[in-house]
Amino acid sequence: MRRLSKKKALTLVRELDAFHKVPESYVESSASGGTVSLIAFSAMAVLAVFEFFVYRDTWMKYEYEVDKDFSSKLRINIDITVAMRCQYIGADVLDLAETMVASDGLKYEPVNFELSSQQQIWHMTLLHIQERLRVEHSLQDLIFKTAMKGSPPAQSRSVDSSTSLTSCRIHGHLYVNKVAGNFHITVGKSIPHPRGHAHLAALVSHDSFNFSHRIDHLSFGEDIPGVISTLDGTEKVTTESNHMFQYFITIVPTKLNTYKVAADTHQYSVTERERTINHAAGSHGISGIFMKYDISSLMVKVSEQHMPLWKFLVRLCGIVGGIFSTIGMLHSVMGFFVDVVCCRFQMGIYKPLKEENPMKMQQATGQAAPPTDTNLTQPIS
């Protein structure tokens, strides 16, 4: 009974076979079939290699949500060179709550405003990258992928002792409240005041005012090497002594999570404006560099995504099966049309000959025709 049940089960399984085996004696090989098979295998191999490269590649996924963190401090990373002596200028931050932030984290370094040959090459490269980022936004994904964790490399400045250093490099970082504020660089050192703050500018001559500046780096949040901010490489030069430069910045909190780095940083957009201070013409204000920033309530999550293995295998099977089926159908259709064309060609050449009179053919060949019986019946006597 068990053997019978096993035989019935095997018979049932054989009947359910959807992949019938064709005997080799029924299979006919052809040169066209071999050519098509080579083409199909080559296409499968090429597309499989391309699909493997797609599997190895990653892409950036952007998600948006409300930023609920308002208690933490915001870090401002600054590296600005101003075409004035360090003893004539001062930098500080005043937020919306009229809170003056101490600028102890900033360093004032006397330098030359002109760049060396190597620094000029790097500056031109940075400007070219910024120009391409405004056109090709996908380059920002590449910058996020190449970002690295750690402190940024220190920028070396060559000092020429033969000439006097007439400019000042202000670099370092500040921690401010996560509210709108104003970071500014103007004439005179800042001093605390009950109603805010003030700058001691009375002792500085107006002839020495020159707020031409170059922003080597300005970022918010954790400083990540390899990430290029919007104002990096910006250079403004003026010939007027009383000139105001204004930058209106909107900061967007960003959580960056890639295979190389996971950090809380900030992106920002900026609108620039500059004008000459002339009280007689109605253009009032204070000469200096003013960066007014505001923080967006939305947060962006940027994460690096990778294709899962199962999806890669499914796509690979789809490529192999699709090419095999498609080329098989094309081969069958082309073979059908070739057979039709060849049959019409043969039918046009090999026409059947018309039957002629046997007497004429025998005369042509010189043979006598056999006597024919007109009456095959004889009378019976």
C-alpha positions in Angstrom: 0.0 0.0 0.0 2.8 2.4 0.8 4.5 1.6 -2.6 1.2 2.3 -4.4 0.8 5.6 -2.5 4.3 6.6 -3.4 3.8 5.8 -7.1 0.5 7.8 -7.1 2.3 10.7 -5.5 5.1 10.6 -8.1 2.6 10.3 -10.9 0.8 13.3 -9.6 4.0 15.3 -9.3 4.9 14.4 -12.8 1.6 15.5 -14.1 2.1 18.9 -12.4 5.5 19.4 -14.2 5.3 22.7 -16.0 8.8 22.3 -17.4 8.6 19.5 -19.9 11.8 17.9 -21.0 12.3 17.8 -24.7 14.3 14.8 -26.1 17.5 15.8 -27.8 16.5 14.0 -30.9 13.7 16.5 -31.3 15.9 19.5 -30.9 17.4 21.1 -34.1 20.5 23.4 -33.8 21.0 26.2 -36.3 23.6 28.9 -37.0 21.0 31.6 -36.5 20.0 30.2 -33.2 23.6 30.0 -32.0 24.2 33.7 -33.1 21.1 34.8 -31.3 22.2 32.8 -28.2 25.6 34.6 -28.2 23.9 37.9 -28.5 21.5 37.1 -25.6 24.3 35.8 -23.3 26.4 38.9 -24.1 23.5 41.3 -23.3 22.8 39.4 -20.1 26.5 39.7 -19.0 26.7 43.4 -19.8 23.4 44.3 -18.0 24.3 42.1 -15.1 27.6 44.0 -14.6 25.8 47.3 -14.8 23.2 46.1 -12.3 26.1 45.1 -10.0 27.4 48.7 -10.2 24.0 50.0 -9.4 23.8 47.7 -6.4 27.2 48.9 -5.1 26.1 52.6 -5.5 24.2 54.5 -2.8 21.8 57.4 -2.9 20.7 60.1 -0.4 17.2 60.1 1.1 15.7 63.3 2.3 13.0 63.4 5.0 11.4 66.4 6.7 10.0 66.8 10.2 9.4 69.5 12.8 12.5 70.4 14.9 11.6 69.9 18.5 15.0 70.7 20.0 15.0 74.3 21.2 17.1 74.0 24.4 20.4 73.1 22.9 23.0 75.6 21.8 23.9 76.5 18.2 27.5 76.4 17.2 28.8 79.0 14.7 32.1 78.2 12.9 33.8 81.3 11.5 36.8 82.0 9.4 36.7 85.5 7.9 39.6 87.8 6.7 38.9 91.5 6.9 41.1 94.1 5.2 41.7 96.1 8.5 44.1 95.7 11.4 43.0 93.5 14.3 43.1 96.3 16.8 40.5 98.3 14.8 37.7 95.8 14.6 35.6 93.6 16.9 33.2 90.7 16.3 30.3 89.6 18.5 26.8 88.2 18.5 23.6 89.7 19.7 20.5 87.5 19.6 16.8 88.4 19.5 16.5 88.4 23.2 19.2 91.1 23.4 21.6 88.6 24.9 25.3 89.4 24.0 27.3 86.3 23.5 31.0 86.3 24.6 33.4 86.1 21.7 36.1 84.2 23.7 36.1 81.4 21.1 37.3 83.7 18.3 40.9 84.4 17.5 42.3 87.5 15.8 45.3 86.8 13.7 47.2 89.5 11.7 47.6 88.4 8.0 47.9 89.7 4.5 44.7 90.1 2.5 46.3 88.9 -0.7 46.6 85.2 -1.1 49.6 83.2 -2.0 49.7 81.3 -5.3 48.6 78.0 -3.8 45.8 79.7 -1.8 44.6 81.4 -5.0 44.4 78.0 -6.7 42.4 76.6 -3.9 40.1 79.7 -3.8 39.4 79.5 -7.5 38.7 75.8 -7.2 36.2 76.6 -4.3 34.5 79.3 -6.4 34.2 76.8 -9.3 32.6 74.2 -7.0 30.2 76.8 -5.6 29.2 77.7 -9.2 28.5 74.1 -10.1 26.6 73.5 -6.9 24.1 76.2 -7.9 23.5 74.5 -11.2 23.8 70.8 -10.4 22.2 70.1 -7.1 23.1 66.4 -7.3 26.7 67.3 -6.4 25.5 68.1 -2.9 24.7 64.3 -2.5 28.3 63.5 -3.5 29.6 66.0 -0.9 27.5 64.4 1.8 28.8 61.0 0.9 32.5 62.1 1.1 32.0 63.9 4.4 34.2 62.6 7.2 34.0 62.6 10.9 36.6 64.5 12.8 38.1 68.0 13.3 38.7 70.0 10.1 42.4 70.4 9.0 44.0 73.6 10.1 44.6 76.1 7.4 48.2 77.2 7.2 48.9 80.8 6.3 52.2 81.9 5.1 53.5 85.0 6.8 55.7 87.5 5.0 57.8 89.2 7.6 59.1 91.8 5.1 55.8 93.5 4.7 53.4 94.8 7.4 50.3 92.8 8.1 47.4 95.1 7.3 44.5 92.6 7.5 43.0 90.5 10.3 41.8 86.9 10.2 39.0 86.1 12.6 38.5 82.4 13.1 37.0 80.1 15.7 33.6 79.2 16.9 30.8 80.5 19.1 27.9 78.9 20.9 24.6 80.9 20.8 21.0 80.3 21.7 18.7 78.7 19.0 17.0 82.0 18.3 17.4 84.6 15.6 20.5 86.7 16.1 23.0 89.0 14.5 26.7 88.3 14.1 28.6 91.4 13.1 32.1 92.7 12.6 32.4 96.4 12.9 34.8 99.1 14.0 36.1 99.0 17.6 36.1 96.4 20.3 32.7 95.6 21.8 31.9 96.4 25.5 28.9 95.3 27.5 26.1 97.8 28.0 23.0 97.7 30.2 20.8 98.3 27.1 22.8 96.0 24.8 26.4 96.6 23.8 28.6 99.2 22.1 31.8 99.4 20.1 34.6 101.8 20.9 35.0 103.3 17.4 35.7 106.9 18.4 39.5 106.4 18.4 39.6 104.9 14.9 40.0 107.2 11.9 37.5 106.9 9.1 40.4 106.8 6.6 41.4 103.4 7.9 37.9 101.9 7.3 38.0 99.1 4.8 35.5 96.2 5.2 36.6 94.3 2.1 36.5 90.7 3.3 36.8 87.1 2.3 34.7 84.4 3.9 36.9 81.3 3.9 34.4 79.3 5.9 31.0 79.9 7.7 28.9 77.0 8.9 26.5 76.3 11.7 26.4 73.2 13.9 29.0 70.5 14.0 31.9 71.3 11.7 32.3 68.4 9.2 35.4 68.2 7.0 34.5 67.9 3.3 31.1 69.7 3.5 31.1 73.0 1.6 28.8 75.7 2.9 27.0 78.3 0.9 29.2 81.3 1.7 32.5 79.5 1.6 34.9 81.3 -0.8 32.8 84.5 -0.9 35.0 87.6 -1.4 33.8 91.2 -1.4 36.0 94.2 -2.2 35.1 97.8 -1.9 36.9 101.1 -2.4 34.6 103.1 -0.1 35.6 103.5 3.5 32.0 103.6 4.8 30.4 100.5 3.5 27.9 98.0 4.9 27.7 94.4 3.9 24.6 92.5 5.0 23.9 88.7 4.8 20.4 87.5 5.6 20.7 83.8 6.5 18.0 81.2 7.0 19.4 78.1 8.9 17.8 74.7 8.4 18.7 72.0 11.0 20.1 68.9 9.3 20.8 65.4 10.6 23.3 63.7 8.4 23.6 59.9 8.6 25.9 58.2 6.0 28.2 55.2 6.1 31.1 57.4 7.1 29.6 60.0 9.4 26.6 60.7 11.6 26.4 64.3 12.7 24.0 67.1 13.6 24.8 70.0 11.2 22.9 72.8 9.6 22.4 74.0 6.0 21.5 77.5 5.2 20.4 79.8 2.4 21.5 83.4 2.1 20.5 86.7 0.6 23.2 89.4 0.1 23.0 93.1 0.2 25.5 95.9 0.3 25.4 99.7 0.2 27.5 102.7 0.9 26.8 104.7 4.1 26.1 108.3 3.2 24.1 110.2 5.8 23.8 113.3 3.6 22.1 111.2 0.9 19.8 109.4 3.4 21.7 106.1 3.5 22.1 105.6 7.2 23.7 102.8 9.1 27.0 101.5 10.5 29.9 100.4 8.5 30.7 96.7 8.9 29.8 93.2 8.1 26.4 92.0 9.4 25.1 88.5 9.3 21.5 88.2 10.4 20.4 84.6 10.9 17.1 83.0 11.6 16.4 79.3 12.3 13.8 77.3 10.5 11.3 75.2 12.4 11.7 72.3 10.0 14.5 69.8 10.2 15.9 67.8 7.3 17.1 64.2 7.8 19.6 63.1 5.2 20.4 59.4 5.2 22.5 57.3 2.8 20.4 54.4 1.3 21.6 51.1 -0.2 19.8 48.6 -2.4 19.1 45.4 -0.4 20.4 42.1 -1.6 17.0 40.5 -2.3 16.1 43.4 -4.5 19.3 43.0 -6.4 18.7 39.3 -7.0 15.1 39.9 -8.1 16.3 42.6 -10.6 19.0 40.2 -11.8 16.5 37.4 -12.4 14.3 39.9 -14.2 17.1 40.9 -16.5 18.0 37.3 -17.4 14.4 36.1 -17.9 13.4 39.2 -19.8 16.3 39.0 -22.2 15.8 35.3 -22.7 12.1 35.6 -23.5 12.4 38.7 -25.6 15.2 37.5 -27.8 13.4 34.1 -28.1 10.3 35.8 -29.4 12.2 38.1 -31.7 14.1 35.1 -33.1 10.8 33.2 -33.8 9.2 36.2 -35.5 12.3 36.9 -37.6 12.5 33.2 -38.6 8.8 33.3 -39.6 9.3 36.3 -41.8 12.5 34.8 -43.4 10.6 31.5 -44.1 7.7 33.5 -45.7 10.1 35.6 -47.9 12.1 32.5 -49.0 8.9 30.6 -49.9 7.7 33.4 -52.1 11.0 33.6 -53.8 11.1 29.9 -54.6 7.5 30.0 -55.8 8.4 32.7 -58.2 11.3 30.8 -59.7 10.2 27.2 -59.7 7.0 27.4 -61.7 5.4 24.0 -62.9 5.9 23.2 -66.6 2.7 23.0 -68.8 1.8 19.6 -70.3 2.5 19.5 -74.1 1.1 17.2 -76.8 2.9 13.8 -76.8 3.0 13.7 -80.7 4.8 17.0 -80.9 7.3 15.9 -78.3 7.9 12.6 -80.1 8.4 14.3 -83.4 10.9 16.6 -81.8 12.8 13.6 -80.5 12.5 11.6 -83.8 10.6 8.6 -82.5 7.5 7.1 -83.9 4.4 7.1 -81.9 2.9 3.7 -81.1 -0.4 2.8 -82.9 -3.4 3.7 -81.1 -6.4 1.5 -81.0 -9.5 3.3 -81.9 -11.7 0.4 -81.0 -10.6 -1.9 -78.3 -13.5 -4.3 -78.8 -13.6 -7.0 -81.5 -16.8 -8.6 -82.7 -17.3 -12.2 -81.7 -17.9 -14.6 -84.7 
